[in-house]
Amino acid sequence: MTALEARTGPSWRSRALSRLLLHWLRLPAPARVLAVYALARLFTAVVLAEVARFQVASDWTSEHPGYGGMLGLWDATWYRRIAEDGYPRSVPLGAAGDPQQSALAFYPLAPLLARALMTTGLSFEAAGATVSLLTGAGAACGVHALLRRVLARRTSATLARRGAWAATVLFCVSPPALVFQVPYTEGPALALLVLFLLCLVHGRYAPAAAVAVLLGLTRPVAVPLSVVVVVHLGLRAWAGHRAGAHLGGREALRCLGLLAASGAAGLLWPFLAWRLTGQRDAYTATMGAWRAGGEVVPLEPWWGVSQYVLGPAGPLLLIAAVVAYVAWVLSRRARVLGPELRTWCLAYVGYLLLVLDPFTSLFRYLIFLFPLGALVATRPGRRLPLTGWVVCSLALQVVWIAWLWRFSPPADWPP
């Protein structure tokens, strides 16, 4: 290398990087989000294809099934049954008359969307994965728009941009992000959830009510969402009262309509399962088939698992963890998320505590707490750079796919 090259080489590279960064920043925000989402999905695809080399033969796959053969594992088999055969007309019972596991425990919107795509000749695995991929992309764009809107109300424009970008990137690379590439319901549910929250914070109550109904056919997350609606409307009424303003009749009807729709959405699929089978508790009885005691008992699984894993101190540590989480979400640091998103993060965790068995599927359910990712970039003072969080998240994604998605017969921990 000549002396002139030594002096000009780094400068040329710096200018090229600066131009590239400038072009990147000039792209519309949705384009940048979709670029990150695409790169994240490429990483996940490579990891899944590599893990497929270690997949042994089972009822779900052949040995070393390749990328496509890994798409139909676990709950995807239930969604395939729904897409191809529909729902049973009665609750399947065992020899002792106890409800058995069946498709009635799974919500219909995602498999019905896959069924519509299957009319083009696609297999269920390809159609279901396409639904997840596209709705996940929409959810990623929505996460950025939602957090940018909410944060801009409570912090500087710079921190709002950073927080929205951090939440979106972490959403795209989260450990269970494989769900955006397999026939699962997280993609459609997250897209609808983000759309609902966007409508809510913009005061678009009629579209929000319609989205709530669709969400009630996608995943059982409409119940905690109704808590968000109550808080939102309560704060609006209080602000109006303090300002001496009162809702007009038409506006009051819009608020009541939203409240009714969000509340009904949480009961929609249990009601439809009742009408389909003629058994009032068809949904809850079927859900109980996945529980050790044969029924859903609020809080009991968390209490029992904490004792099993941590001994007698387990329940106390569980309570301490819940209190610490609530204090964190209600702290001044999290105030930038606004009342709606903070209420969602609290109500959703409360819902999980009431109805969930706290096993390995918990990691997947936590993806719905995406607003908390914004706090990575809005925290004052020293913090781990976003790059560090991304590297940790991608490493955990490899672990999640290799440990939980890969199936080791005859039984294994579910993802």
C-alpha positions as CSV (number, residue, x, y, z in Angstrom):
1,M,0.0,0.0,0.0
2,T,1.4,3.4,-0.9
3,A,1.5,6.3,1.5
4,L,-1.3,8.0,-0.5
5,E,-3.5,4.9,-0.3
6,A,-2.9,4.7,3.4
7,R,-4.0,8.2,3.9
8,T,-7.1,8.1,1.6
9,G,-8.3,4.5,2.1
10,P,-9.9,4.8,5.5
11,S,-11.3,8.2,4.5
12,W,-13.0,6.6,1.5
13,R,-14.5,3.9,3.6
14,S,-15.8,6.4,6.1
15,R,-17.4,8.4,3.4
16,A,-19.0,5.3,1.9
17,L,-20.4,4.2,5.3
18,S,-21.7,7.7,5.9
19,R,-23.5,7.7,2.5
20,L,-24.9,4.3,3.2
21,L,-26.1,5.4,6.6
22,L,-27.6,8.6,5.1
23,H,-29.5,6.5,2.5
24,W,-30.7,4.2,5.3
25,L,-32.0,7.1,7.4
26,R,-33.8,8.6,4.4
27,L,-35.8,5.4,3.8
28,P,-39.4,5.6,5.1
29,A,-39.7,4.1,8.6
30,P,-41.9,1.1,7.4
31,A,-39.2,0.3,4.8
32,R,-36.5,0.2,7.5
33,V,-38.7,-1.9,9.7
34,L,-39.4,-4.4,7.0
35,A,-35.7,-4.6,6.1
36,V,-34.9,-5.5,9.7
37,Y,-37.8,-7.9,9.8
38,A,-36.6,-9.6,6.6
39,L,-33.0,-10.0,7.9
40,A,-34.3,-11.4,11.2
41,R,-36.5,-13.9,9.4
42,L,-33.5,-15.0,7.2
43,F,-31.5,-15.6,10.4
44,T,-34.3,-17.6,11.9
45,A,-34.7,-19.6,8.7
46,V,-31.0,-20.5,8.7
47,V,-31.1,-21.6,12.3
48,L,-34.2,-23.7,11.8
49,A,-32.7,-25.4,8.7
50,E,-29.6,-26.2,10.7
51,V,-31.6,-27.6,13.7
52,A,-33.5,-29.7,11.2
53,R,-30.3,-31.7,10.6
54,F,-30.6,-32.9,14.2
55,Q,-34.3,-33.7,14.2
56,V,-35.0,-37.4,14.6
57,A,-38.0,-39.2,13.1
58,S,-41.3,-38.9,14.9
59,D,-45.0,-38.9,14.2
60,W,-44.6,-35.3,13.0
61,T,-41.5,-35.5,10.9
62,S,-39.1,-37.8,9.1
63,E,-35.5,-37.9,10.1
64,H,-33.6,-34.7,9.0
65,P,-36.8,-33.2,7.5
66,G,-35.3,-30.0,6.3
67,Y,-36.7,-26.5,6.7
68,G,-40.2,-27.2,5.3
69,G,-40.6,-30.4,7.4
70,M,-40.0,-28.4,10.6
71,L,-42.9,-26.1,10.1
72,G,-45.7,-28.4,11.1
73,L,-44.7,-29.4,14.6
74,W,-46.5,-28.9,17.9
75,D,-49.7,-26.8,17.8
76,A,-49.4,-26.4,14.1
77,T,-50.8,-30.0,13.9
78,W,-54.0,-28.8,15.6
79,Y,-54.3,-25.8,13.3
80,R,-53.9,-28.1,10.3
81,R,-56.8,-30.2,11.5
82,I,-58.9,-27.1,11.8
83,A,-58.0,-25.9,8.3
84,E,-58.5,-29.3,6.7
85,D,-61.3,-30.8,8.7
86,G,-62.9,-28.1,10.8
87,Y,-63.9,-28.5,14.4
88,P,-65.5,-31.5,16.1
89,R,-69.3,-31.3,16.7
90,S,-69.0,-32.5,20.2
91,V,-66.4,-32.5,23.0
92,P,-64.3,-35.7,22.6
93,L,-64.5,-37.9,25.7
94,G,-62.2,-40.6,27.1
95,A,-63.2,-44.0,28.3
96,A,-64.0,-42.5,31.8
97,G,-66.1,-39.7,30.2
98,D,-63.4,-37.1,30.8
99,P,-62.8,-34.4,28.1
100,Q,-59.9,-35.1,25.8
101,Q,-57.5,-32.8,24.0
102,S,-59.1,-31.5,20.8
103,A,-59.1,-28.6,18.3
104,L,-61.8,-26.9,20.3
105,A,-59.0,-25.4,22.5
106,F,-57.6,-23.5,19.5
107,Y,-59.0,-20.3,18.0
108,P,-60.2,-20.2,14.3
109,L,-59.1,-17.1,12.5
110,A,-55.5,-18.1,11.7
111,P,-56.3,-21.6,10.4
112,L,-59.2,-20.2,8.4
113,L,-56.9,-17.7,6.8
114,A,-54.5,-20.5,6.0
115,R,-57.4,-22.5,4.5
116,A,-58.2,-19.6,2.2
117,L,-54.6,-19.6,1.0
118,M,-54.7,-23.4,0.5
119,T,-57.2,-22.9,-2.4
120,T,-54.2,-21.7,-4.4
121,G,-52.7,-25.2,-4.1
122,L,-50.4,-24.5,-1.2
123,S,-49.9,-27.1,1.6
124,F,-51.2,-26.1,5.0
125,E,-47.6,-25.7,6.3
126,A,-46.8,-23.2,3.5
127,A,-50.1,-21.4,3.7
128,G,-50.0,-21.1,7.5
129,A,-46.4,-20.0,7.5
130,T,-47.3,-17.3,4.9
131,V,-50.1,-16.0,7.1
132,S,-47.7,-15.8,10.0
133,L,-44.9,-14.2,8.0
134,L,-47.2,-11.5,6.5
135,T,-49.1,-10.7,9.6
136,G,-45.8,-10.6,11.6
137,A,-44.5,-8.0,9.1
138,G,-47.6,-5.9,9.7
139,A,-47.2,-6.3,13.4
140,A,-43.6,-5.1,13.3
141,C,-44.6,-2.0,11.3
142,G,-47.4,-1.4,13.8
143,V,-45.2,-1.7,16.8
144,H,-42.9,1.0,15.5
145,A,-45.9,3.3,14.7
146,L,-47.5,2.7,18.0
147,L,-44.5,3.2,20.2
148,R,-43.4,6.3,18.1
149,R,-46.9,7.8,18.7
150,V,-47.1,7.0,22.4
151,L,-43.5,7.9,23.3
152,A,-43.6,11.2,21.5
153,R,-46.4,12.4,23.9
154,R,-44.2,11.9,26.9
155,T,-40.5,12.4,25.9
156,S,-38.3,14.1,23.4
157,A,-38.5,13.4,19.7
158,T,-35.1,11.8,19.8
159,L,-35.9,9.4,22.6
160,A,-39.2,8.6,21.0
161,R,-37.4,7.5,17.8
162,R,-34.9,5.5,19.8
163,G,-37.5,3.8,21.9
164,A,-39.7,2.9,19.0
165,W,-36.8,1.6,17.1
166,A,-35.5,-0.5,20.0
167,A,-38.9,-2.0,20.7
168,T,-39.3,-2.9,17.0
169,V,-35.9,-4.4,16.5
170,L,-36.2,-6.5,19.7
171,F,-39.7,-7.6,18.6
172,C,-38.2,-8.8,15.3
173,V,-35.3,-10.8,16.9
174,S,-37.1,-12.0,20.1
175,P,-36.2,-15.5,21.1
176,P,-39.5,-17.1,20.1
177,A,-39.7,-15.1,16.8
178,L,-39.9,-18.4,14.9
179,V,-43.6,-18.1,15.5
180,F,-43.6,-15.6,12.6
181,Q,-42.5,-18.4,10.2
182,V,-44.7,-21.3,11.3
183,P,-48.5,-21.9,11.4
184,Y,-49.1,-20.4,14.8
185,T,-51.4,-17.6,15.9
186,E,-48.9,-15.1,17.3
187,G,-48.5,-13.2,14.0
188,P,-52.2,-12.5,13.4
189,A,-52.9,-11.9,17.1
190,L,-50.0,-9.4,17.4
191,A,-51.0,-7.6,14.2
192,L,-54.6,-7.2,15.5
193,L,-53.4,-6.2,19.0
194,V,-51.2,-3.5,17.7
195,L,-53.9,-2.3,15.3
196,F,-56.4,-2.1,18.2
197,L,-54.0,-0.1,20.4
198,L,-53.3,2.3,17.6
199,C,-57.0,2.8,17.1
200,L,-57.4,3.3,20.8
201,V,-54.7,5.9,21.3
202,H,-56.0,7.8,18.2
203,G,-59.6,7.8,19.5
204,R,-60.9,5.6,16.6
205,Y,-63.4,3.6,18.7
206,A,-65.5,2.1,15.9
207,P,-62.5,0.5,14.1
208,A,-61.1,-0.6,17.5
209,A,-64.4,-2.4,18.3
210,A,-64.2,-4.3,15.0
211,V,-60.6,-5.2,15.6
212,A,-61.4,-6.4,19.1
213,V,-64.0,-8.8,17.7
214,L,-61.4,-10.3,15.2
215,L,-58.9,-10.6,18.1
216,G,-61.5,-12.6,20.0
217,L,-61.3,-15.2,17.2
218,T,-57.5,-15.3,17.1
219,R,-56.1,-15.8,20.6
220,P,-57.4,-15.6,24.2
221,V,-56.0,-12.1,24.8
222,A,-59.2,-10.1,24.5
223,V,-59.9,-10.4,28.3
224,P,-56.9,-8.3,29.4
225,L,-57.5,-6.0,26.5
226,S,-60.9,-5.1,27.9
227,V,-59.1,-3.9,31.1
228,V,-57.1,-1.5,28.9
229,V,-60.3,-0.2,27.5
230,V,-61.8,0.4,30.9
231,V,-58.6,2.3,32.0
232,H,-58.5,4.4,28.8
233,L,-62.2,5.4,29.0
234,G,-62.0,6.0,32.8
235,L,-59.0,8.4,32.3
236,R,-60.8,10.1,29.5
237,A,-63.9,10.6,31.6
238,W,-61.8,11.9,34.6
239,A,-59.9,14.4,32.3
240,G,-63.2,15.6,30.9
241,H,-64.7,16.0,34.4
242,R,-61.7,18.0,35.6
243,A,-62.0,20.2,32.5
244,G,-65.7,20.7,32.9
245,A,-66.5,18.9,29.6
246,H,-69.1,16.2,29.3
247,L,-69.5,13.5,26.6
248,G,-72.3,14.1,24.1
249,G,-74.8,11.3,23.5
250,R,-73.1,10.1,20.3
251,E,-69.7,10.1,21.9
252,A,-71.0,8.2,24.9
253,L,-72.5,5.6,22.6
254,R,-69.1,5.2,20.8
255,C,-67.4,4.6,24.2
256,L,-70.1,2.1,25.3
257,G,-69.9,0.3,22.0
258,L,-66.1,-0.1,22.4
259,L,-66.5,-1.3,25.9
260,A,-69.2,-3.8,24.9
261,A,-67.2,-5.1,21.9
262,S,-64.0,-5.6,23.9
263,G,-65.8,-7.4,26.7
264,A,-67.8,-9.6,24.3
265,A,-64.6,-10.5,22.3
266,G,-63.2,-12.3,25.4
267,L,-66.2,-14.5,25.5
268,L,-66.7,-14.9,21.7
269,W,-64.9,-18.2,21.1
270,P,-66.2,-20.0,24.2
271,F,-69.7,-18.9,23.1
272,L,-69.1,-20.2,19.6
273,A,-67.7,-23.5,20.9
274,W,-70.8,-23.9,23.0
275,R,-73.1,-23.3,20.0
276,L,-71.0,-25.7,17.9
277,T,-71.1,-28.6,20.3
278,G,-74.2,-27.9,22.4
279,Q,-72.0,-28.1,25.6
280,R,-71.9,-24.8,27.6
281,D,-68.4,-25.4,28.9
282,A,-67.0,-26.9,25.7
283,Y,-64.0,-24.6,25.6
284,T,-63.0,-24.6,29.2
285,A,-63.6,-28.3,29.6
286,T,-61.3,-28.9,26.6
287,M,-58.7,-26.5,28.0
288,G,-58.8,-28.5,31.2
289,A,-57.7,-31.6,29.3
290,W,-54.2,-30.1,29.1
291,R,-54.0,-29.7,32.9
292,A,-52.9,-32.3,35.3
293,G,-56.1,-32.1,37.4
294,G,-58.3,-32.0,34.4
295,E,-59.6,-28.5,35.0
296,V,-58.4,-24.9,34.9
297,V,-57.9,-23.6,38.5
298,P,-56.8,-19.9,38.7
299,L,-53.3,-19.3,40.2
300,E,-52.9,-22.9,41.4
301,P,-50.4,-24.0,38.7
302,W,-48.0,-21.1,39.5
303,W,-48.2,-21.8,43.2
304,G,-47.5,-25.5,42.7
305,V,-44.7,-25.1,40.1
306,S,-42.9,-22.5,42.3
307,Q,-42.9,-24.9,45.2
308,Y,-41.7,-27.8,42.9
309,V,-38.9,-25.8,41.4
310,L,-37.8,-23.6,44.3
311,G,-39.0,-25.5,47.4
312,P,-41.0,-23.9,50.3
313,A,-39.7,-20.5,49.5
314,G,-41.0,-20.7,45.9
315,P,-44.4,-19.0,46.5
316,L,-42.8,-16.2,48.4
317,L,-40.3,-15.6,45.6
318,L,-43.1,-15.7,43.1
319,I,-45.0,-13.0,45.0
320,A,-41.8,-10.9,45.3
321,A,-41.3,-11.2,41.5
322,V,-44.8,-10.1,40.8
323,V,-44.6,-7.2,43.1
324,A,-41.3,-6.1,41.6
325,Y,-42.7,-6.3,38.1
326,V,-45.7,-4.3,39.0
327,A,-43.5,-1.7,40.7
328,W,-41.3,-1.5,37.6
329,V,-44.2,-1.0,35.2
330,L,-45.7,1.7,37.4
331,S,-42.4,3.4,38.0
332,R,-41.4,6.8,36.6
333,R,-39.0,5.1,34.2
334,A,-41.9,3.3,32.5
335,R,-44.2,6.3,32.5
336,V,-43.2,7.1,28.9
337,L,-45.3,4.1,27.8
338,G,-48.5,5.9,28.7
339,P,-51.4,4.4,30.6
340,E,-52.8,2.2,27.9
341,L,-49.5,0.3,27.2
342,R,-48.6,0.1,30.9
343,T,-52.1,-1.3,31.7
344,W,-51.7,-3.8,28.9
345,C,-48.4,-5.0,30.3
346,L,-50.0,-5.4,33.8
347,A,-53.3,-6.9,32.7
348,Y,-51.7,-9.4,30.3
349,V,-49.3,-10.7,33.0
350,G,-52.3,-10.9,35.5
351,Y,-54.2,-12.9,32.9
352,L,-51.3,-15.3,32.5
353,L,-51.1,-15.7,36.3
354,L,-54.8,-16.6,36.4
355,V,-55.1,-19.1,33.5
356,L,-51.6,-20.3,32.4
357,D,-49.6,-23.3,33.4
358,P,-46.1,-21.8,33.9
359,F,-44.1,-24.1,31.7
360,T,-41.9,-23.6,28.7
361,S,-44.6,-22.1,26.5
362,L,-44.3,-19.0,28.8
363,F,-41.4,-17.8,26.7
364,R,-43.6,-17.6,23.7
365,Y,-46.4,-15.8,25.4
366,L,-44.1,-13.1,26.7
367,I,-43.7,-11.7,23.1
368,F,-46.9,-9.9,23.7
369,L,-45.1,-7.6,26.2
370,F,-43.3,-5.9,23.3
371,P,-43.9,-2.3,24.6
372,L,-41.3,-3.0,27.4
373,G,-38.6,-3.1,24.7
374,A,-38.8,0.6,24.3
375,L,-37.4,1.1,27.8
376,V,-34.1,-0.2,26.5
377,A,-33.5,3.1,24.7
378,T,-35.4,5.5,26.8
379,R,-33.6,4.8,30.1
380,P,-31.4,7.7,31.2
381,G,-27.8,7.2,32.0
382,R,-25.6,4.2,31.1
383,R,-27.3,1.2,29.5
384,L,-26.4,-1.8,27.4
385,P,-26.4,-0.7,23.7
386,L,-29.2,-2.0,21.5
387,T,-26.6,-4.1,19.7
388,G,-25.9,-6.0,22.9
389,W,-29.6,-6.8,23.5
390,V,-29.9,-8.0,19.9
391,V,-26.9,-10.3,20.2
392,C,-28.3,-11.8,23.4
393,S,-31.8,-12.2,21.9
394,L,-30.5,-13.9,18.8
395,A,-28.4,-16.3,20.9
396,L,-31.5,-17.1,23.0
397,Q,-33.4,-17.6,19.8
398,V,-31.0,-20.4,18.8
399,V,-31.5,-22.0,22.2
400,W,-35.3,-21.7,21.9
401,I,-35.4,-23.4,18.5
402,A,-32.9,-26.1,19.3
403,W,-34.3,-26.9,22.7
404,L,-38.0,-26.3,22.4
405,W,-39.0,-26.4,18.8
406,R,-37.0,-29.5,17.9
407,F,-39.0,-32.5,19.1
408,S,-37.4,-35.5,20.9
409,P,-40.0,-38.3,21.0
410,P,-41.9,-39.8,22.6
411,A,-42.5,-36.5,24.6
412,D,-40.8,-33.2,25.1
413,W,-41.2,-29.7,26.5
414,P,-43.6,-27.6,24.3
415,P,-42.4,-24.3,22.8
